[in-house]
Amino acid sequence: MALETNVISIVHPMAFPGPGNTKATQRGQAPAAYLLNSIRRIIDDPYFRGIEITQIKDPELRAEVARLLREAGVEVTYSAQPVQLLNEDEFIDPTDISSLDEVNRRRAIDRLKACIDEALEIGAVRIGIISGKDPGAAHRMSAIEALILSLDELCAYAAERSRELGRKPLEISLELFDRRDEPGCKHQLIGPAREAVKVAHAVRKQLGHANFGLMYDLSHMPLLDGEGLQSETPAVLKLLAPYLNHVHIGSCVLDKSSPLYGDTHPSFDHPDSYVGQELLAAFVKELHEIGWKGGIGFEVMPHGDQLPEAVIESTKAYFNVARSRLDVNYALGTYAFSARRFLPEYLFDRLSRARLSRREAIREAAAARVRREHIAPDGKLLILAADHPARYVTGVGDDPVRMGDRLEYLARIVRILKSPLVDGVMATPDIFDELFLIDYLLKEAGKESLLDGKVMIGSMNRTGLAGLEHEMDDRISSYTPQRLKELRLDGGKMLFRIDPDRNSRYSIATIYSCAKAVEECDELGLDVFLEPLPVQRKESGYEVEMTAEALIKAVGVATALGGSSTRMWIKIPYVDGYHRVARSTTLPILMLGGAATGNPLQLIQSFERGLGEGDNVRGAMVGRNVLFPGDDDPFAVAEAVGLLIHRSASAAEAVQHLAQVRGRDMEWLKESLA
């Protein structure tokens, strides 16, 4: 689950504003019993490992709270924002620490210094502050300069006072608020993220205050006008990431007809709440993407007759749903798989030279390979399909020849085969020769074999070249049954496509060719993996009919070929109504992956569903979706699919495992062949 190690806190003066949902807590004047009971309610909840407290005017009550928090061992954040926003000291202008009036700015600084002292007294690790009211475009740059000057002094004061107490420097966290001069809004200088980052850079990098950072609140995000006066989006977290030191989760109201319009922090389930499950999930996903390890505070407030406890529980539920979603947990962050890091050019060149100088090594490796006693010991298989270029299929995404780069293609194949959850590979002779050569060199270096115990299936018919007029004329043109037997391979894979249109005669010829090969393989004791696909010709080429009805008919043709189906596996795509397809035969079925989409989540989810649609759905034969999963690691994606198949893992467990093993052992091949 995403963000499960982060400290989750609750903004106490918002969740428990006061008896009857007044603002007594924010004023620092909540009754002692109410204050202590509500704080105990939070620190006794194992869900929360942090709490955010504002001013407590009674020094004895403040000391009691400090004792409670210290004994609970929770992380404490001090919220000075209510002190600044309530502005009970009327002699301080709302421009606060951004004021262009030096007397007013000094007063505002002194007020926050008192808050810093109080924060240290209750054991806080950070203090949240705001910039002060926006003075307007004409004076904004001068106000920002004044703000930076104030932050310089406040950071130095917090660090010095912390040192005097023998503590780690108290963090100063400047929170971003809206600039809207409307009822319910805060009209603050800071402000849009891009301007906040400039302030943070000046304070942290130029002035050298490592204890300074920014606080970003989901509830403020829709109210923050970024570039082009459009509301900011969760993607802004990538910009803020270097300077973030705290995050808030909450909602706002954008309906101007609502009495709660603006920065009012309603619960997510409130009818006027702007932030729903999708926006919350998008925000959480971005936090996961940037690798956020800091604190996350729930800033929600009961309204009307809502109970604080109900609002808190609702927020937990919404947050848990968001961080449990597959699309949230699948986060690449800055990761991008590099084929050339795994198989560098000098090793690829070495293989090319060995093709000439050590030709005999290929046959020797094939002869020495240790085969499985049973092709599927647990009755299930995950096979990598690596025969695409031989059918004129080399495109991935916008690149028409991505799979034509043999270094990259081979690197990804070897990377995937390293996984013990991958049973084997289906490929053409050129690929197998390269794999045999790599295996020979590994054994020669005294390393563990790549191919021992793996299932090796030869791709047999490759003449149906994509895009050609007679694409359906797909004869046995690669491995023959006799050659499969000579090389001690475990089986052969064939494909036929049923074209009901003008090229139907070629479909019939291909089916006949496959039937003869099925019979020969059976006689030689070789397993057959048959892929029957119903297709229709479109302007862009042949497309598979992705319906249960069409696949059921095709399976019926396939299973009757060759005089015996005793060694036959059927390979077909997952479609809606897959249970009907599974019920069309008693033969074992392997799901195919289809074209590369750049995101393996859909593949993982469809395989999870497909594996539950029939007892004879026994695994998958996957190619481009695993070989080229966007920027992700092919090994990690293959492991995720393998967990679904061999260990009956859920999609959520598979995605979690994927994130854990991504990028593991990238130096293995280089070190093995050094």
KAPE-V85986 format. One record per residue. N is the residue number from 1. SS is DSSP state (H for helix, E for strand, C for the rest). PHI is phi as a letter, one per 30 degrees, with the letter a starting at -180 (none if undefined). BURIAL is + if it has 16 or more other ideal C-beta (glycine too) atoms within 10 Angstrom, else -. Layout:
N_SS_PHI_BURIAL ; N_SS_PHI_BURIAL
//
This chain:
1_C_none_- ; 2_C_d_+ ; 3_C_h_+ ; 4_C_d_- ; 5_C_c_- ; 6_C_d_+ ; 7_C_d_+ ; 8_E_c_+ ; 9_E_b_+ ; 10_E_b_+ ; 11_E_d_+ ; 12_H_e_+ ; 13_H_d_+ ; 14_H_d_+ ; 15_H_d_+ ; 16_C_b_+ ; 17_C_d_+ ; 18_C_k_+ ; 19_H_e_- ; 20_H_i_- ; 21_H_i_+ ; 22_C_d_- ; 23_C_c_- ; 24_C_d_+ ; 25_C_d_+ ; 26_C_d_+ ; 27_C_d_+ ; 28_C_i_+ ; 29_C_b_+ ; 30_C_d_+ ; 31_C_e_- ; 32_H_e_- ; 33_H_d_- ; 34_H_d_- ; 35_H_d_+ ; 36_H_d_- ; 37_H_d_- ; 38_H_d_+ ; 39_H_d_+ ; 40_H_d_- ; 41_H_e_+ ; 42_H_d_+ ; 43_H_d_+ ; 44_C_d_- ; 45_C_d_+ ; 46_C_d_- ; 47_C_d_- ; 48_C_c_+ ; 49_C_c_+ ; 50_E_a_+ ; 51_E_b_+ ; 52_E_c_+ ; 53_E_c_+ ; 54_C_c_+ ; 55_C_e_+ ; 56_C_b_+ ; 57_C_d_- ; 58_C_d_- ; 59_H_d_- ; 60_H_d_- ; 61_H_d_+ ; 62_H_d_+ ; 63_H_d_- ; 64_H_d_+ ; 65_H_d_+ ; 66_H_e_+ ; 67_H_d_- ; 68_H_e_+ ; 69_H_d_+ ; 70_H_d_- ; 71_H_d_- ; 72_H_d_+ ; 73_C_i_- ; 74_C_d_+ ; 75_E_d_+ ; 76_E_c_+ ; 77_E_c_+ ; 78_E_c_+ ; 79_E_c_+ ; 80_C_d_+ ; 81_H_e_+ ; 82_H_d_+ ; 83_H_d_+ ; 84_H_d_+ ; 85_H_d_- ; 86_H_d_- ; 87_C_h_+ ; 88_C_d_- ; 89_C_d_- ; 90_C_d_- ; 91_C_d_- ; 92_C_c_+ ; 93_C_d_+ ; 94_C_e_+ ; 95_C_d_+ ; 96_H_h_+ ; 97_H_d_+ ; 98_H_c_+ ; 99_C_d_+ ; 100_C_d_- ; 101_C_c_- ; 102_H_d_- ; 103_H_d_- ; 104_H_d_+ ; 105_H_d_+ ; 106_H_d_- ; 107_H_d_+ ; 108_H_d_+ ; 109_H_d_+ ; 110_H_d_- ; 111_H_d_+ ; 112_H_d_+ ; 113_H_d_- ; 114_H_d_- ; 115_H_d_+ ; 116_H_d_+ ; 117_H_d_- ; 118_H_d_+ ; 119_H_d_+ ; 120_H_d_+ ; 121_H_d_+ ; 122_C_c_+ ; 123_C_i_+ ; 124_C_d_+ ; 125_C_c_+ ; 126_E_a_+ ; 127_E_b_+ ; 128_E_c_+ ; 129_E_b_+ ; 130_C_b_+ ; 131_C_d_+ ; 132_C_j_+ ; 133_E_d_+ ; 134_C_d_+ ; 135_C_d_+ ; 136_C_j_- ; 137_H_e_- ; 138_H_d_- ; 139_H_c_- ; 140_H_d_+ ; 141_H_d_- ; 142_H_d_- ; 143_H_d_+ ; 144_H_d_+ ; 145_H_d_- ; 146_H_d_+ ; 147_H_d_+ ; 148_H_d_+ ; 149_H_d_+ ; 150_H_d_+ ; 151_H_d_+ ; 152_H_e_+ ; 153_H_d_- ; 154_H_d_+ ; 155_H_d_+ ; 156_H_d_+ ; 157_H_d_+ ; 158_H_d_+ ; 159_H_d_+ ; 160_H_d_- ; 161_H_d_+ ; 162_H_d_+ ; 163_H_d_- ; 164_H_e_- ; 165_C_c_- ; 166_C_i_- ; 167_C_c_- ; 168_C_d_- ; 169_C_e_+ ; 170_C_d_+ ; 171_E_d_+ ; 172_E_c_+ ; 173_E_b_+ ; 174_E_d_+ ; 175_E_d_+ ; 176_C_d_+ ; 177_C_b_+ ; 178_C_d_+ ; 179_C_c_+ ; 180_C_d_+ ; 181_C_c_- ; 182_C_b_- ; 183_C_e_- ; 184_C_i_+ ; 185_C_c_+ ; 186_C_c_+ ; 187_C_h_- ; 188_E_c_+ ; 189_C_d_+ ; 190_C_c_+ ; 191_C_k_+ ; 192_C_e_+ ; 193_H_d_+ ; 194_H_d_- ; 195_H_d_+ ; 196_H_d_+ ; 197_H_d_+ ; 198_H_d_- ; 199_H_d_+ ; 200_H_d_+ ; 201_H_d_- ; 202_H_d_+ ; 203_H_d_+ ; 204_H_d_+ ; 205_H_d_- ; 206_H_d_- ; 207_C_c_- ; 208_C_i_- ; 209_C_c_+ ; 210_C_d_- ; 211_C_c_+ ; 212_E_c_+ ; 213_E_a_+ ; 214_E_c_+ ; 215_E_c_+ ; 216_E_c_+ ; 217_E_b_+ ; 218_H_e_+ ; 219_H_d_+ ; 220_H_d_+ ; 221_H_e_+ ; 222_C_d_+ ; 223_C_c_+ ; 224_C_d_+ ; 225_E_c_- ; 226_C_d_+ ; 227_H_d_- ; 228_H_i_- ; 229_H_h_- ; 230_C_c_- ; 231_E_d_- ; 232_C_d_+ ; 233_C_b_- ; 234_C_e_+ ; 235_C_d_- ; 236_H_d_+ ; 237_H_d_+ ; 238_H_d_- ; 239_H_d_+ ; 240_H_d_+ ; 241_H_e_+ ; 242_H_d_- ; 243_H_c_+ ; 244_E_d_+ ; 245_E_b_+ ; 246_E_a_+ ; 247_E_b_+ ; 248_E_c_+ ; 249_E_c_+ ; 250_C_a_+ ; 251_C_b_+ ; 252_C_b_+ ; 253_E_b_+ ; 254_C_c_- ; 255_C_d_- ; 256_C_d_- ; 257_C_d_- ; 258_C_d_+ ; 259_C_d_- ; 260_C_c_+ ; 261_C_e_+ ; 262_E_j_+ ; 263_C_d_+ ; 264_C_c_+ ; 265_C_h_+ ; 266_C_d_+ ; 267_C_d_+ ; 268_C_d_+ ; 269_C_c_+ ; 270_C_d_+ ; 271_C_e_- ; 272_C_c_+ ; 273_C_d_+ ; 274_C_d_+ ; 275_C_d_+ ; 276_C_c_- ; 277_H_d_- ; 278_H_d_- ; 279_H_d_+ ; 280_H_d_+ ; 281_H_d_+ ; 282_H_d_+ ; 283_H_d_+ ; 284_H_d_+ ; 285_H_d_+ ; 286_H_d_+ ; 287_H_d_+ ; 288_H_d_+ ; 289_H_d_+ ; 290_C_d_+ ; 291_C_i_- ; 292_C_d_+ ; 293_C_c_- ; 294_C_d_+ ; 295_C_d_+ ; 296_E_b_+ ; 297_E_c_+ ; 298_E_d_+ ; 299_C_c_+ ; 300_C_b_+ ; 301_C_b_+ ; 302_C_d_+ ; 303_C_b_+ ; 304_C_i_- ; 305_C_c_- ; 306_C_d_+ ; 307_C_c_- ; 308_H_e_+ ; 309_H_d_- ; 310_H_d_- ; 311_H_d_+ ; 312_H_d_+ ; 313_H_d_- ; 314_H_d_+ ; 315_H_d_+ ; 316_H_e_+ ; 317_H_d_- ; 318_H_d_+ ; 319_H_d_+ ; 320_H_d_- ; 321_H_d_- ; 322_H_d_+ ; 323_H_d_+ ; 324_H_c_- ; 325_C_d_+ ; 326_H_d_+ ; 327_H_d_- ; 328_H_d_+ ; 329_H_d_+ ; 330_C_d_+ ; 331_C_b_+ ; 332_C_d_+ ; 333_C_i_- ; 334_C_c_- ; 335_C_d_- ; 336_C_b_- ; 337_C_d_+ ; 338_C_c_- ; 339_H_d_+ ; 340_H_d_- ; 341_H_d_- ; 342_H_d_+ ; 343_C_b_+ ; 344_C_d_+ ; 345_H_e_- ; 346_H_d_- ; 347_H_d_+ ; 348_H_d_+ ; 349_H_d_- ; 350_H_d_- ; 351_H_d_+ ; 352_H_d_- ; 353_H_d_- ; 354_H_d_+ ; 355_H_e_- ; 356_H_c_- ; 357_H_d_- ; 358_C_b_- ; 359_C_e_- ; 360_H_d_- ; 361_H_d_+ ; 362_H_d_+ ; 363_H_d_- ; 364_H_d_+ ; 365_H_d_+ ; 366_H_d_+ ; 367_H_d_- ; 368_H_d_- ; 369_C_d_+ ; 370_C_d_- ; 371_C_c_- ; 372_C_d_- ; 373_C_d_- ; 374_C_b_- ; 375_C_d_+ ; 376_C_b_+ ; 377_C_e_- ; 378_C_c_- ; 379_C_i_- ; 380_C_b_+ ; 381_E_b_+ ; 382_E_b_+ ; 383_E_c_+ ; 384_E_d_+ ; 385_E_c_+ ; 386_E_b_+ ; 387_C_b_+ ; 388_C_d_+ ; 389_H_e_+ ; 390_H_d_+ ; 391_H_c_+ ; 392_C_i_- ; 393_C_c_+ ; 394_C_b_+ ; 395_C_d_+ ; 396_E_b_+ ; 397_C_i_- ; 398_C_d_- ; 399_E_c_- ; 400_C_d_- ; 401_C_b_- ; 402_H_e_+ ; 403_H_d_+ ; 404_H_d_- ; 405_C_d_+ ; 406_H_d_- ; 407_H_e_+ ; 408_H_d_+ ; 409_H_d_+ ; 410_H_d_+ ; 411_H_e_+ ; 412_H_d_+ ; 413_H_d_+ ; 414_H_d_+ ; 415_H_e_+ ; 416_H_d_+ ; 417_H_d_+ ; 418_C_d_+ ; 419_C_d_+ ; 420_C_d_- ; 421_C_d_+ ; 422_C_c_+ ; 423_C_d_+ ; 424_E_l_+ ; 425_E_b_+ ; 426_E_c_+ ; 427_E_a_+ ; 428_C_c_+ ; 429_H_e_+ ; 430_H_d_- ; 431_H_d_+ ; 432_H_d_+ ; 433_H_d_+ ; 434_H_d_+ ; 435_H_d_+ ; 436_H_d_+ ; 437_H_d_+ ; 438_H_d_+ ; 439_H_d_+ ; 440_H_d_+ ; 441_H_d_+ ; 442_H_d_+ ; 443_H_d_+ ; 444_H_d_- ; 445_C_d_- ; 446_C_i_- ; 447_C_c_- ; 448_C_d_- ; 449_C_d_+ ; 450_C_d_+ ; 451_C_c_+ ; 452_C_e_- ; 453_C_i_- ; 454_C_c_+ ; 455_E_d_+ ; 456_E_c_+ ; 457_E_c_+ ; 458_E_d_+ ; 459_E_d_+ ; 460_C_c_+ ; 461_E_c_+ ; 462_C_b_+ ; 463_C_d_+ ; 464_C_d_+ ; 465_C_d_- ; 466_C_e_- ; 467_C_j_- ; 468_C_d_- ; 469_C_d_- ; 470_C_c_- ; 471_C_e_+ ; 472_C_d_+ ; 473_C_d_+ ; 474_C_c_+ ; 475_C_d_+ ; 476_E_d_+ ; 477_C_b_- ; 478_C_c_+ ; 479_C_d_+ ; 480_C_c_+ ; 481_H_e_+ ; 482_H_d_- ; 483_H_d_- ; 484_H_e_+ ; 485_H_d_+ ; 486_H_d_- ; 487_C_d_+ ; 488_C_i_- ; 489_C_d_+ ; 490_C_c_+ ; 491_E_l_+ ; 492_E_b_+ ; 493_E_c_+ ; 494_E_b_+ ; 495_E_b_+ ; 496_E_b_+ ; 497_E_c_+ ; 498_E_c_+ ; 499_E_c_+ ; 500_C_d_- ; 501_C_c_- ; 502_C_d_- ; 503_C_c_+ ; 504_H_d_- ; 505_H_d_- ; 506_H_d_+ ; 507_H_d_+ ; 508_H_d_- ; 509_H_d_+ ; 510_H_d_+ ; 511_H_e_+ ; 512_H_d_- ; 513_H_d_+ ; 514_H_d_+ ; 515_H_d_+ ; 516_H_d_- ; 517_H_d_+ ; 518_H_e_+ ; 519_H_d_+ ; 520_H_d_+ ; 521_H_d_+ ; 522_H_d_+ ; 523_H_d_- ; 524_C_c_- ; 525_C_i_- ; 526_C_c_+ ; 527_E_d_+ ; 528_E_c_+ ; 529_E_c_+ ; 530_E_c_+ ; 531_E_c_+ ; 532_E_c_+ ; 533_E_b_+ ; 534_E_d_+ ; 535_E_b_+ ; 536_E_b_- ; 537_E_d_- ; 538_E_c_- ; 539_C_d_- ; 540_C_d_- ; 541_E_k_- ; 542_E_d_+ ; 543_E_b_- ; 544_E_d_+ ; 545_C_d_+ ; 546_C_c_- ; 547_C_b_- ; 548_H_d_+ ; 549_H_d_- ; 550_H_d_+ ; 551_H_d_+ ; 552_H_e_+ ; 553_H_d_- ; 554_H_d_+ ; 555_H_d_+ ; 556_H_e_- ; 557_H_d_+ ; 558_H_d_+ ; 559_C_d_+ ; 560_C_c_- ; 561_H_d_+ ; 562_H_i_+ ; 563_H_i_- ; 564_C_a_- ; 565_C_c_+ ; 566_C_d_- ; 567_C_c_+ ; 568_E_c_+ ; 569_E_c_+ ; 570_E_c_+ ; 571_E_c_+ ; 572_E_b_+ ; 573_E_d_+ ; 574_C_d_+ ; 575_C_b_+ ; 576_C_d_- ; 577_C_i_- ; 578_H_d_+ ; 579_H_d_- ; 580_H_d_- ; 581_H_d_+ ; 582_H_d_+ ; 583_C_d_- ; 584_C_d_+ ; 585_C_a_+ ; 586_C_c_- ; 587_C_d_+ ; 588_E_d_+ ; 589_E_c_+ ; 590_E_c_+ ; 591_E_d_+ ; 592_E_c_+ ; 593_C_c_+ ; 594_C_i_+ ; 595_C_d_- ; 596_C_d_+ ; 597_C_c_+ ; 598_C_i_- ; 599_C_b_+ ; 600_C_d_+ ; 601_H_d_+ ; 602_H_d_- ; 603_H_d_+ ; 604_H_d_+ ; 605_H_d_+ ; 606_H_d_+ ; 607_H_d_+ ; 608_H_e_+ ; 609_H_d_+ ; 610_H_d_+ ; 611_H_d_+ ; 612_C_c_- ; 613_C_c_+ ; 614_C_l_+ ; 615_C_d_- ; 616_C_d_+ ; 617_E_d_+ ; 618_E_c_+ ; 619_E_k_+ ; 620_E_a_+ ; 621_E_b_+ ; 622_E_c_+ ; 623_C_b_+ ; 624_H_d_+ ; 625_H_d_+ ; 626_H_c_+ ; 627_H_d_+ ; 628_C_b_+ ; 629_C_d_+ ; 630_C_i_+ ; 631_C_d_- ; 632_C_d_+ ; 633_C_d_+ ; 634_H_e_+ ; 635_H_d_+ ; 636_H_d_+ ; 637_H_d_+ ; 638_H_d_+ ; 639_H_d_+ ; 640_H_d_+ ; 641_H_d_+ ; 642_H_d_+ ; 643_H_d_+ ; 644_H_e_+ ; 645_H_d_+ ; 646_H_c_+ ; 647_C_b_- ; 648_C_h_- ; 649_C_d_+ ; 650_C_d_- ; 651_H_d_+ ; 652_H_d_+ ; 653_H_d_- ; 654_H_d_+ ; 655_H_d_+ ; 656_H_d_+ ; 657_H_d_+ ; 658_H_e_+ ; 659_H_d_+ ; 660_H_d_- ; 661_H_c_+ ; 662_C_e_+ ; 663_C_i_- ; 664_C_d_- ; 665_C_h_- ; 666_C_d_- ; 667_C_c_- ; 668_H_e_+ ; 669_H_d_+ ; 670_H_d_- ; 671_H_d_- ; 672_H_d_- ; 673_C_c_+ ; 674_C_d_-
//
